[in-house]
Amino acid sequence: MKRLFWVLWLSVFVWGSAVAQTPPGQTDEGPRQLWQLLDYVAVDYGGAVDKGAVVSESEYAEMRDFTANAVTQAQALPPHASKQAVVDAANQLQQAVAGKVDGAQVARLAHQAEALLVTAYPIPVAPKALPDLQRGAALFQAQCAACHGTTGGGNGPLAANMDPPPIDFTDRERAGSRSLMALYQVVSQGVQGTSMPSFAALSEEDKWAVAFFAGTLSHDNAMRERGEQLWKGNAPARKEFADLAAVTTLTEASIATRVGADAARDVTAFVRAQPAVAAASGNSNGLALSRQRLDESLKALHQGDKSAATRLALSAYLDGFEPLEPSLGARNKALLTEVENGMLAYRSAIANGTLAQSEGAAQRLDYLFAEVERELGGKAAEPLTTFLGSLTILLREGLEALLIVVGMIAFLKKANRPDVLRYVHGGWIVALAAGGLTWAVATYFVNISGASREVTEG
């Protein structure tokens, strides 16, 4: 009961904090659309300007319009310590487009602006679960092939009457500058001024599935096979895709300067077709992510932004540490409790304490993270360990519930009260239904990152 109380309390705290810290009417739609504008310019500018000369007046006019809108939307972002940096980056991009500079330079400026934007105004950049590419392929044929063609070449039966024409997903040059996050945004919101509609009615899982599938259409099996070999034997190439978020946000062009164009193409082809390999790799970075978010939280606190500091502190726990809980709990339950209490103490210090108290709580957490690292042997637990730890908890809790129900039934039969047994049976049936409902709410209606796991556990 004590464990259940604290889990439920944490879930309510996380949910309540997220609601309390979100000003009325403020959503992430502004940052989302700005991100989409920036990424669109990064990908499509090369089709408008080549070596300082305009090759398509209509596309260049579109680039000018998009960058002007990007500046306007950046200026309209909610107040934040880094807002001016985002505005300045958008201005630099607008000036570069106006000056008809090289496409690689424009793409670099656009991606720099994107990085600043996502850091200051976090928006979901990766799916909550592994995308189903087979589901994505089926949805693409049903929803997209009429315009984009069955193989994604932009030559569907309706394409001839569209201006501008549908995207050719097999175009290697443009695909190299396009991220899966950009495809997801286009599926979610559509593209103004084109025939591309919004598919907002699709579930999050389906939108990511379509985005991942579309992101594989510029690659062939030979690229994927070479990418698999690189993943196994080329540590620098593998390091680029440290987690699922890296798979969705990085482009071939952005990593080509570090690992080479061919390696960037092939390893990207592999991880987009097999995202599970990057997701598994990302689990080992949980403590690193916790430390990073904790450091960012302290910086936000030093800048006087308690809301951002609290949000980053929650991310340090929910996105970094919480996935490690089952394996750590199986090895050292006391240390797990210490970290949980330390996280709570740090958030409490942000809300009610002084800066010195928050720094002290953060130092304590850093020490505890080192202890966790030693306990786990310097790496995240193996998937089998995590599975067995979770299974043990489920079996224990389920057995306890079963014994209670059996005990109640036995008592009522001994007391010759079979007339009330239906209430006992109704109770455990309703409990199962409530568990399923809780899972559905946590999965589809709780949007704060990581919180759904805590609500479901509660």
FIROLO-990223 format. One record per residue (C-alpha): x, y, z; residue number from 0; residue in three letters. Coordinates in nm, 3 decimals. Example, Ala and Ser with C-alpha at 12.3 -4.5 7.8 and 13.67 -1.06 7.14 Angstrom:
2
[r [1.230,-0.450,0.780],0,'ALA']
[r [1.367,-0.106,0.714],1,'SER']
***
This chain:
458
[r [0.000,0.000,0.000],0,'MET']
[r [0.282,0.240,0.080],1,'LYS']
[r [0.437,0.187,-0.263],2,'ARG']
[r [0.101,0.235,-0.433],3,'LEU']
[r [0.040,0.557,-0.237],4,'PHE']
[r [0.372,0.709,-0.345],5,'TRP']
[r [0.331,0.602,-0.708],6,'VAL']
[r [-0.016,0.754,-0.724],7,'LEU']
[r [0.105,1.068,-0.547],8,'TRP']
[r [0.390,1.108,-0.796],9,'LEU']
[r [0.153,1.059,-1.088],10,'SER']
[r [-0.085,1.325,-0.961],11,'VAL']
[r [0.209,1.559,-0.887],12,'PHE']
[r [0.350,1.517,-1.239],13,'VAL']
[r [0.012,1.566,-1.405],14,'TRP']
[r [-0.084,1.853,-1.181],15,'GLY']
[r [0.252,2.026,-1.221],16,'SER']
[r [0.226,2.006,-1.598],17,'ALA']
[r [-0.120,2.162,-1.592],18,'VAL']
[r [-0.025,2.426,-1.340],19,'ALA']
[r [0.283,2.532,-1.535],20,'GLN']
[r [0.106,2.568,-1.870],21,'THR']
[r [-0.039,2.915,-1.909],22,'PRO']
[r [-0.401,2.926,-2.029],23,'PRO']
[r [-0.429,2.894,-2.403],24,'GLY']
[r [-0.062,2.813,-2.452],25,'GLN']
[r [0.010,2.499,-2.656],26,'THR']
[r [0.304,2.370,-2.855],27,'ASP']
[r [0.136,2.445,-3.190],28,'GLU']
[r [0.338,2.767,-3.236],29,'GLY']
[r [0.677,2.601,-3.188],30,'PRO']
[r [0.561,2.300,-3.393],31,'ARG']
[r [0.466,2.511,-3.694],32,'GLN']
[r [0.780,2.722,-3.667],33,'LEU']
[r [0.989,2.403,-3.662],34,'TRP']
[r [0.806,2.285,-3.973],35,'GLN']
[r [0.875,2.612,-4.156],36,'LEU']
[r [1.245,2.597,-4.071],37,'LEU']
[r [1.279,2.237,-4.180],38,'ASP']
[r [1.088,2.301,-4.503],39,'TYR']
[r [1.336,2.575,-4.593],40,'VAL']
[r [1.633,2.350,-4.505],41,'ALA']
[r [1.510,2.079,-4.740],42,'VAL']
[r [1.358,2.269,-5.033],43,'ASP']
[r [1.579,2.578,-5.069],44,'TYR']
[r [1.815,2.384,-5.297],45,'GLY']
[r [1.535,2.356,-5.552],46,'GLY']
[r [1.498,2.734,-5.562],47,'ALA']
[r [1.856,2.863,-5.571],48,'VAL']
[r [2.170,2.708,-5.719],49,'ASP']
[r [2.514,2.874,-5.699],50,'LYS']
[r [2.365,3.211,-5.616],51,'GLY']
[r [2.115,3.209,-5.903],52,'ALA']
[r [1.740,3.160,-5.876],53,'VAL']
[r [1.639,2.848,-6.072],54,'VAL']
[r [1.269,2.857,-5.980],55,'SER']
[r [1.100,3.191,-5.919],56,'GLU']
[r [0.793,3.029,-5.762],57,'SER']
[r [0.996,2.819,-5.519],58,'GLU']
[r [1.222,3.111,-5.431],59,'TYR']
[r [0.916,3.327,-5.360],60,'ALA']
[r [0.794,3.047,-5.133],61,'GLU']
[r [1.129,3.038,-4.949],62,'MET']
[r [1.112,3.418,-4.897],63,'ARG']
[r [0.757,3.387,-4.766],64,'ASP']
[r [0.841,3.097,-4.534],65,'PHE']
[r [1.142,3.269,-4.380],66,'THR']
[r [0.942,3.590,-4.328],67,'ALA']
[r [0.673,3.386,-4.153],68,'ASN']
[r [0.941,3.210,-3.949],69,'ALA']
[r [1.066,3.543,-3.815],70,'VAL']
[r [0.711,3.654,-3.734],71,'THR']
[r [0.632,3.328,-3.554],72,'GLN']
[r [0.961,3.337,-3.364],73,'ALA']
[r [0.877,3.685,-3.238],74,'GLN']
[r [0.534,3.557,-3.127],75,'ALA']
[r [0.675,3.273,-2.915],76,'LEU']
[r [0.597,3.278,-2.542],77,'PRO']
[r [0.853,3.455,-2.319],78,'PRO']
[r [1.167,3.250,-2.254],79,'HIS']
[r [1.529,3.325,-2.172],80,'ALA']
[r [1.633,3.181,-2.510],81,'SER']
[r [1.356,3.337,-2.720],82,'LYS']
[r [1.579,3.614,-2.858],83,'GLN']
[r [1.834,3.356,-2.972],84,'ALA']
[r [1.560,3.181,-3.172],85,'VAL']
[r [1.448,3.515,-3.322],86,'VAL']
[r [1.808,3.603,-3.414],87,'ASP']
[r [1.857,3.262,-3.579],88,'ALA']
[r [1.537,3.307,-3.783],89,'ALA']
[r [1.655,3.652,-3.891],90,'ASN']
[r [1.991,3.512,-4.001],91,'GLN']
[r [1.811,3.248,-4.206],92,'LEU']
[r [1.587,3.510,-4.368],93,'GLN']
[r [1.890,3.721,-4.461],94,'GLN']
[r [2.071,3.419,-4.605],95,'ALA']
[r [1.774,3.333,-4.826],96,'VAL']
[r [1.742,3.697,-4.935],97,'ALA']
[r [2.113,3.694,-5.022],98,'GLY']
[r [2.077,3.372,-5.227],99,'LYS']
[r [2.362,3.204,-5.039],100,'VAL']
[r [2.465,2.843,-5.089],101,'ASP']
[r [2.207,2.574,-5.009],102,'GLY']
[r [2.432,2.397,-4.758],103,'ALA']
[r [2.471,2.720,-4.562],104,'GLN']
[r [2.095,2.779,-4.558],105,'VAL']
[r [2.034,2.423,-4.439],106,'ALA']
[r [2.293,2.466,-4.162],107,'ARG']
[r [2.132,2.792,-4.043],108,'LEU']
[r [1.785,2.637,-4.054],109,'ALA']
[r [1.894,2.335,-3.850],110,'HIS']
[r [2.070,2.559,-3.597],111,'GLN']
[r [1.745,2.753,-3.553],112,'ALA']
[r [1.556,2.425,-3.509],113,'GLU']
[r [1.795,2.310,-3.237],114,'ALA']
[r [1.758,2.639,-3.047],115,'LEU']
[r [1.381,2.620,-3.081],116,'LEU']
[r [1.346,2.265,-2.951],117,'VAL']
[r [1.579,2.338,-2.658],118,'THR']
[r [1.382,2.645,-2.552],119,'ALA']
[r [1.034,2.512,-2.635],120,'TYR']
[r [1.044,2.131,-2.605],121,'PRO']
[r [0.802,1.949,-2.833],122,'ILE']
[r [0.771,1.571,-2.878],123,'PRO']
[r [1.035,1.467,-3.131],124,'VAL']
[r [1.004,1.087,-3.118],125,'ALA']
[r [0.725,0.829,-3.090],126,'PRO']
[r [0.636,0.687,-2.750],127,'LYS']
[r [0.668,0.333,-2.886],128,'ALA']
[r [0.848,0.171,-3.177],129,'LEU']
[r [0.673,0.254,-3.505],130,'PRO']
[r [0.514,-0.027,-3.704],131,'ASP']
[r [0.657,0.010,-4.055],132,'LEU']
[r [0.422,-0.254,-4.198],133,'GLN']
[r [0.130,-0.050,-4.068],134,'ARG']
[r [0.296,0.259,-4.216],135,'GLY']
[r [0.323,0.089,-4.557],136,'ALA']
[r [-0.045,-0.004,-4.553],137,'ALA']
[r [-0.148,0.349,-4.454],138,'LEU']
[r [0.076,0.499,-4.723],139,'PHE']
[r [-0.089,0.291,-4.994],140,'GLN']
[r [-0.436,0.379,-4.865],141,'ALA']
[r [-0.386,0.749,-4.792],142,'GLN']
[r [-0.085,0.872,-4.991],143,'CYS']
[r [-0.030,0.662,-5.304],144,'ALA']
[r [-0.297,0.842,-5.511],145,'ALA']
[r [-0.078,1.154,-5.506],146,'CYS']
[r [0.274,1.032,-5.427],147,'HIS']
[r [0.259,0.702,-5.619],148,'GLY']
[r [0.285,0.348,-5.488],149,'THR']
[r [0.664,0.372,-5.459],150,'THR']
[r [0.667,0.733,-5.339],151,'GLY']
[r [0.800,0.882,-5.663],152,'GLY']
[r [0.548,1.168,-5.669],153,'GLY']
[r [0.377,1.020,-5.976],154,'ASN']
[r [0.040,0.906,-5.845],155,'GLY']
[r [-0.273,0.928,-6.067],156,'PRO']
[r [-0.374,1.262,-5.910],157,'LEU']
[r [-0.027,1.420,-5.929],158,'ALA']
[r [-0.061,1.565,-6.281],159,'ALA']
[r [-0.322,1.819,-6.167],160,'ASN']
[r [-0.131,1.941,-5.860],161,'MET']
[r [0.075,2.259,-5.836],162,'ASP']
[r [0.320,2.233,-5.673],163,'PRO']
[r [0.357,1.861,-5.748],164,'PRO']
[r [0.362,1.605,-5.466],165,'PRO']
[r [0.693,1.531,-5.297],166,'ILE']
[r [0.908,1.266,-5.462],167,'ASP']
[r [1.022,1.065,-5.161],168,'PHE']
[r [1.272,0.876,-5.377],169,'THR']
[r [1.465,1.195,-5.464],170,'ASP']
[r [1.798,1.120,-5.297],171,'ARG']
[r [1.922,1.481,-5.286],172,'GLU']
[r [1.620,1.618,-5.099],173,'ARG']
[r [1.571,1.307,-4.891],174,'ALA']
[r [1.921,1.353,-4.754],175,'GLY']
[r [1.815,1.680,-4.591],176,'SER']
[r [1.476,1.561,-4.467],177,'ARG']
[r [1.423,1.426,-4.114],178,'SER']
[r [1.154,1.186,-3.999],179,'LEU']
[r [1.038,1.456,-3.759],180,'MET']
[r [0.972,1.679,-4.060],181,'ALA']
[r [0.767,1.406,-4.227],182,'LEU']
[r [0.570,1.354,-3.907],183,'TYR']
[r [0.495,1.727,-3.886],184,'GLN']
[r [0.376,1.735,-4.247],185,'VAL']
[r [0.149,1.435,-4.190],186,'VAL']
[r [0.013,1.597,-3.874],187,'SER']
[r [-0.040,1.952,-4.002],188,'GLN']
[r [-0.029,1.943,-4.381],189,'GLY']
[r [0.149,2.214,-4.580],190,'VAL']
[r [-0.017,2.547,-4.644],191,'GLN']
[r [-0.028,2.658,-5.007],192,'GLY']
[r [-0.002,2.302,-5.138],193,'THR']
[r [-0.235,2.008,-5.194],194,'SER']
[r [-0.091,1.829,-4.890],195,'MET']
[r [-0.373,1.803,-4.633],196,'PRO']
[r [-0.346,1.742,-4.261],197,'SER']
[r [-0.398,1.386,-4.140],198,'PHE']
[r [-0.460,1.499,-3.782],199,'ALA']
[r [-0.736,1.239,-3.747],200,'ALA']
[r [-0.476,0.961,-3.751],201,'LEU']
[r [-0.348,0.840,-3.416],202,'SER']
[r [0.001,0.942,-3.305],203,'GLU']
[r [0.122,0.587,-3.366],204,'GLU']
[r [-0.015,0.585,-3.722],205,'ASP']
[r [0.132,0.926,-3.806],206,'LYS']
[r [0.477,0.812,-3.691],207,'TRP']
[r [0.435,0.482,-3.879],208,'ALA']
[r [0.364,0.669,-4.205],209,'VAL']
[r [0.653,0.910,-4.143],210,'ALA']
[r [0.899,0.626,-4.083],211,'PHE']
[r [0.784,0.436,-4.390],212,'PHE']
[r [0.804,0.744,-4.614],213,'ALA']
[r [1.153,0.804,-4.477],214,'GLY']
[r [1.269,0.465,-4.610],215,'THR']
[r [1.159,0.517,-4.971],216,'LEU']
[r [1.483,0.682,-5.085],217,'SER']
[r [1.688,0.381,-4.970],218,'HIS']
[r [1.726,0.033,-5.115],219,'ASP']
[r [1.810,-0.303,-4.961],220,'ASN']
[r [2.178,-0.278,-5.052],221,'ALA']
[r [2.207,0.046,-4.851],222,'MET']
[r [2.031,-0.114,-4.556],223,'ARG']
[r [2.259,-0.419,-4.566],224,'GLU']
[r [2.571,-0.201,-4.572],225,'ARG']
[r [2.420,0.007,-4.292],226,'GLY']
[r [2.375,-0.302,-4.079],227,'GLU']
[r [2.744,-0.383,-4.114],228,'GLN']
[r [2.834,-0.026,-4.024],229,'LEU']
[r [2.611,-0.045,-3.718],230,'TRP']
[r [2.799,-0.352,-3.601],231,'LYS']
[r [3.150,-0.236,-3.681],232,'GLY']
[r [3.160,0.144,-3.709],233,'ASN']
[r [3.134,0.299,-3.363],234,'ALA']
[r [3.127,0.666,-3.480],235,'PRO']
[r [2.839,0.596,-3.720],236,'ALA']
[r [2.649,0.400,-3.454],237,'ARG']
[r [2.708,0.674,-3.197],238,'LYS']
[r [2.520,0.926,-3.414],239,'GLU']
[r [2.193,0.741,-3.348],240,'PHE']
[r [2.211,0.711,-2.972],241,'ALA']
[r [1.833,0.681,-2.929],242,'ASP']
[r [1.501,0.698,-3.112],243,'LEU']
[r [1.495,1.078,-3.090],244,'ALA']
[r [1.821,1.091,-3.287],245,'ALA']
[r [1.668,0.868,-3.556],246,'VAL']
[r [1.373,1.105,-3.597],247,'THR']
[r [1.562,1.437,-3.588],248,'THR']
[r [1.894,1.373,-3.763],249,'LEU']
[r [1.934,1.388,-4.139],250,'THR']
[r [2.192,1.225,-4.364],251,'GLU']
[r [2.333,1.567,-4.450],252,'ALA']
[r [2.375,1.664,-4.085],253,'SER']
[r [2.594,1.363,-4.001],254,'ILE']
[r [2.774,1.327,-4.335],255,'ALA']
[r [3.042,1.577,-4.231],256,'THR']
[r [3.129,1.357,-3.934],257,'ARG']
[r [3.110,1.003,-4.073],258,'VAL']
[r [3.119,1.053,-4.451],259,'GLY']
[r [2.837,1.076,-4.705],260,'ALA']
[r [2.820,0.705,-4.789],261,'ASP']
[r [2.827,0.593,-4.426],262,'ALA']
[r [2.564,0.853,-4.333],263,'ALA']
[r [2.335,0.729,-4.611],264,'ARG']
[r [2.373,0.360,-4.531],265,'ASP']
[r [2.347,0.375,-4.153],266,'VAL']
[r [2.046,0.606,-4.184],267,'THR']
[r [1.885,0.354,-4.420],268,'ALA']
[r [1.939,0.078,-4.164],269,'PHE']
[r [1.816,0.254,-3.850],270,'VAL']
[r [1.506,0.394,-4.021],271,'ARG']
[r [1.411,0.043,-4.133],272,'ALA']
[r [1.511,-0.110,-3.797],273,'GLN']
[r [1.443,0.161,-3.533],274,'PRO']
[r [1.448,-0.098,-3.255],275,'ALA']
[r [1.830,-0.108,-3.265],276,'VAL']
[r [1.853,0.264,-3.181],277,'ALA']
[r [1.580,0.239,-2.919],278,'ALA']
[r [1.771,-0.041,-2.744],279,'ALA']
[r [2.091,0.162,-2.761],280,'SER']
[r [1.909,0.461,-2.611],281,'GLY']
[r [1.823,0.270,-2.294],282,'ASN']
[r [2.192,0.271,-2.202],283,'SER']
[r [2.193,0.649,-2.206],284,'ASN']
[r [1.935,0.692,-1.931],285,'GLY']
[r [2.176,0.815,-1.666],286,'LEU']
[r [2.353,1.042,-1.914],287,'ALA']
[r [2.017,1.194,-2.005],288,'LEU']
[r [1.928,1.236,-1.636],289,'SER']
[r [2.255,1.420,-1.572],290,'ARG']
[r [2.204,1.638,-1.879],291,'GLN']
[r [1.848,1.733,-1.782],292,'ARG']
[r [1.957,1.799,-1.424],293,'LEU']
[r [2.232,2.032,-1.545],294,'ASP']
[r [1.986,2.210,-1.776],295,'GLU']
[r [1.740,2.240,-1.487],296,'SER']
[r [2.002,2.409,-1.269],297,'LEU']
[r [2.090,2.650,-1.548],298,'LYS']
[r [1.724,2.742,-1.588],299,'ALA']
[r [1.699,2.794,-1.213],300,'LEU']
[r [2.001,3.026,-1.219],301,'HIS']
[r [1.819,3.225,-1.488],302,'GLN']
[r [1.513,3.254,-1.265],303,'GLY']
[r [1.292,3.025,-1.478],304,'ASP']
[r [1.139,2.793,-1.217],305,'LYS']
[r [0.883,2.654,-1.461],306,'SER']
[r [1.152,2.533,-1.703],307,'ALA']
[r [1.364,2.408,-1.413],308,'ALA']
[r [1.075,2.195,-1.285],309,'THR']
[r [0.993,2.063,-1.631],310,'ARG']
[r [1.355,1.961,-1.690],311,'LEU']
[r [1.374,1.803,-1.344],312,'ALA']
[r [1.070,1.591,-1.429],313,'LEU']
[r [1.233,1.492,-1.758],314,'SER']
[r [1.550,1.390,-1.570],315,'ALA']
[r [1.342,1.139,-1.377],316,'TYR']
[r [1.074,1.029,-1.624],317,'LEU']
[r [1.280,1.017,-1.944],318,'ASP']
[r [1.622,0.936,-1.804],319,'GLY']
[r [1.600,0.742,-1.479],320,'PHE']
[r [1.254,0.585,-1.468],321,'GLU']
[r [1.316,0.329,-1.748],322,'PRO']
[r [1.604,0.192,-1.537],323,'LEU']
[r [1.387,0.139,-1.228],324,'GLU']
[r [1.290,-0.227,-1.284],325,'PRO']
[r [1.650,-0.346,-1.322],326,'SER']
[r [1.782,-0.128,-1.039],327,'LEU']
[r [1.497,-0.234,-0.811],328,'GLY']
[r [1.584,-0.599,-0.873],329,'ALA']
[r [1.946,-0.534,-0.770],330,'ARG']
[r [1.933,-0.261,-0.506],331,'ASN']
[r [1.587,-0.157,-0.386],332,'LYS']
[r [1.727,0.077,-0.120],333,'ALA']
[r [1.929,0.273,-0.377],334,'LEU']
[r [1.622,0.301,-0.600],335,'LEU']
[r [1.429,0.453,-0.310],336,'THR']
[r [1.714,0.694,-0.238],337,'GLU']
[r [1.714,0.822,-0.596],338,'VAL']
[r [1.335,0.861,-0.600],339,'GLU']
[r [1.346,1.054,-0.273],340,'ASN']
[r [1.639,1.262,-0.404],341,'GLY']
[r [1.443,1.354,-0.717],342,'MET']
[r [1.145,1.457,-0.506],343,'LEU']
[r [1.368,1.661,-0.275],344,'ALA']
[r [1.521,1.843,-0.573],345,'TYR']
[r [1.180,1.934,-0.717],346,'ARG']
[r [1.064,2.049,-0.375],347,'SER']
[r [1.374,2.268,-0.342],348,'ALA']
[r [1.296,2.428,-0.680],349,'ILE']
[r [0.939,2.502,-0.575],350,'ALA']
[r [0.989,2.608,-0.215],351,'ASN']
[r [1.359,2.630,-0.132],352,'GLY']
[r [1.653,2.854,-0.205],353,'THR']
[r [1.901,2.828,-0.491],354,'LEU']
[r [2.162,2.688,-0.250],355,'ALA']
[r [1.921,2.415,-0.136],356,'GLN']
[r [1.848,2.322,-0.497],357,'SER']
[r [2.219,2.301,-0.576],358,'GLU']
[r [2.275,2.083,-0.271],359,'GLY']
[r [1.993,1.849,-0.375],360,'ALA']
[r [2.138,1.832,-0.727],361,'ALA']
[r [2.484,1.743,-0.592],362,'GLN']
[r [2.327,1.467,-0.386],363,'ARG']
[r [2.156,1.332,-0.699],364,'LEU']
[r [2.480,1.338,-0.895],365,'ASP']
[r [2.639,1.124,-0.624],366,'TYR']
[r [2.343,0.884,-0.633],367,'LEU']
[r [2.365,0.858,-1.013],368,'PHE']
[r [2.728,0.750,-0.974],369,'ALA']
[r [2.613,0.481,-0.728],370,'GLU']
[r [2.351,0.362,-0.977],371,'VAL']
[r [2.615,0.349,-1.250],372,'GLU']
[r [2.834,0.129,-1.034],373,'ARG']
[r [2.538,-0.090,-0.937],374,'GLU']
[r [2.446,-0.148,-1.300],375,'LEU']
[r [2.804,-0.210,-1.402],376,'GLY']
[r [2.839,0.115,-1.590],377,'GLY']
[r [2.563,0.032,-1.835],378,'LYS']
[r [2.191,-0.012,-1.848],379,'ALA']
[r [2.054,-0.349,-1.755],380,'ALA']
[r [2.003,-0.610,-2.021],381,'GLU']
[r [1.649,-0.629,-2.161],382,'PRO']
[r [1.603,-0.974,-2.003],383,'LEU']
[r [1.685,-0.833,-1.658],384,'THR']
[r [1.436,-0.550,-1.705],385,'THR']
[r [1.170,-0.796,-1.823],386,'PHE']
[r [1.224,-1.033,-1.529],387,'LEU']
[r [1.219,-0.744,-1.279],388,'GLY']
[r [0.889,-0.614,-1.415],389,'SER']
[r [0.742,-0.963,-1.439],390,'LEU']
[r [0.832,-1.035,-1.077],391,'THR']
[r [0.653,-0.720,-0.962],392,'ILE']
[r [0.343,-0.801,-1.169],393,'LEU']
[r [0.328,-1.160,-1.043],394,'LEU']
[r [0.372,-1.052,-0.681],395,'ARG']
[r [0.105,-0.783,-0.697],396,'GLU']
[r [-0.130,-1.010,-0.891],397,'GLY']
[r [-0.086,-1.294,-0.642],398,'LEU']
[r [-0.162,-1.061,-0.352],399,'GLU']
[r [-0.483,-0.945,-0.518],400,'ALA']
[r [-0.579,-1.303,-0.601],401,'LEU']
[r [-0.531,-1.417,-0.240],402,'LEU']
[r [-0.753,-1.136,-0.114],403,'ILE']
[r [-1.033,-1.225,-0.356],404,'VAL']
[r [-1.004,-1.598,-0.279],405,'VAL']
[r [-1.007,-1.523,0.093],406,'GLY']
[r [-1.323,-1.313,0.060],407,'MET']
[r [-1.499,-1.585,-0.141],408,'ILE']
[r [-1.400,-1.855,0.109],409,'ALA']
[r [-1.520,-1.643,0.402],410,'PHE']
[r [-1.858,-1.573,0.241],411,'LEU']
[r [-1.911,-1.941,0.162],412,'LYS']
[r [-1.827,-2.035,0.522],413,'LYS']
[r [-2.071,-1.771,0.640],414,'ALA']
[r [-2.343,-1.911,0.413],415,'ASN']
[r [-2.376,-1.586,0.222],416,'ARG']
[r [-2.365,-1.697,-0.142],417,'PRO']
[r [-2.610,-1.417,-0.220],418,'ASP']
[r [-2.334,-1.153,-0.198],419,'VAL']
[r [-2.071,-1.342,-0.400],420,'LEU']
[r [-2.188,-1.161,-0.711],421,'ARG']
[r [-2.058,-0.836,-0.561],422,'TYR']
[r [-1.712,-0.986,-0.515],423,'VAL']
[r [-1.704,-1.115,-0.871],424,'HIS']
[r [-1.839,-0.784,-0.996],425,'GLY']
[r [-1.563,-0.608,-0.805],426,'GLY']
[r [-1.269,-0.788,-0.962],427,'TRP']
[r [-1.428,-0.765,-1.308],428,'ILE']
[r [-1.470,-0.389,-1.265],429,'VAL']
[r [-1.109,-0.369,-1.140],430,'ALA']
[r [-0.984,-0.529,-1.462],431,'LEU']
[r [-1.194,-0.289,-1.669],432,'ALA']
[r [-1.062,0.005,-1.465],433,'ALA']
[r [-0.706,-0.112,-1.526],434,'GLY']
[r [-0.768,-0.119,-1.901],435,'GLY']
[r [-0.928,0.225,-1.887],436,'LEU']
[r [-0.633,0.363,-1.691],437,'THR']
[r [-0.394,0.225,-1.952],438,'TRP']
[r [-0.597,0.387,-2.231],439,'ALA']
[r [-0.606,0.725,-2.054],440,'VAL']
[r [-0.234,0.711,-1.973],441,'ALA']
[r [-0.145,0.616,-2.330],442,'THR']
[r [-0.371,0.844,-2.530],443,'TYR']
[r [-0.458,1.141,-2.308],444,'PHE']
[r [-0.152,1.203,-2.086],445,'VAL']
[r [0.092,1.389,-2.310],446,'ASN']
[r [0.367,1.489,-2.064],447,'ILE']
[r [0.669,1.277,-2.151],448,'SER']
[r [0.706,0.969,-1.932],449,'GLY']
[r [0.402,1.038,-1.716],450,'ALA']
[r [0.193,0.766,-1.879],451,'SER']
[r [0.422,0.499,-1.735],452,'ARG']
[r [0.369,0.632,-1.382],453,'GLU']
[r [-0.009,0.662,-1.420],454,'VAL']
[r [-0.034,0.310,-1.558],455,'THR']
[r [0.180,0.169,-1.276],456,'GLU']
[r [-0.039,0.350,-1.021],457,'GLY']
***
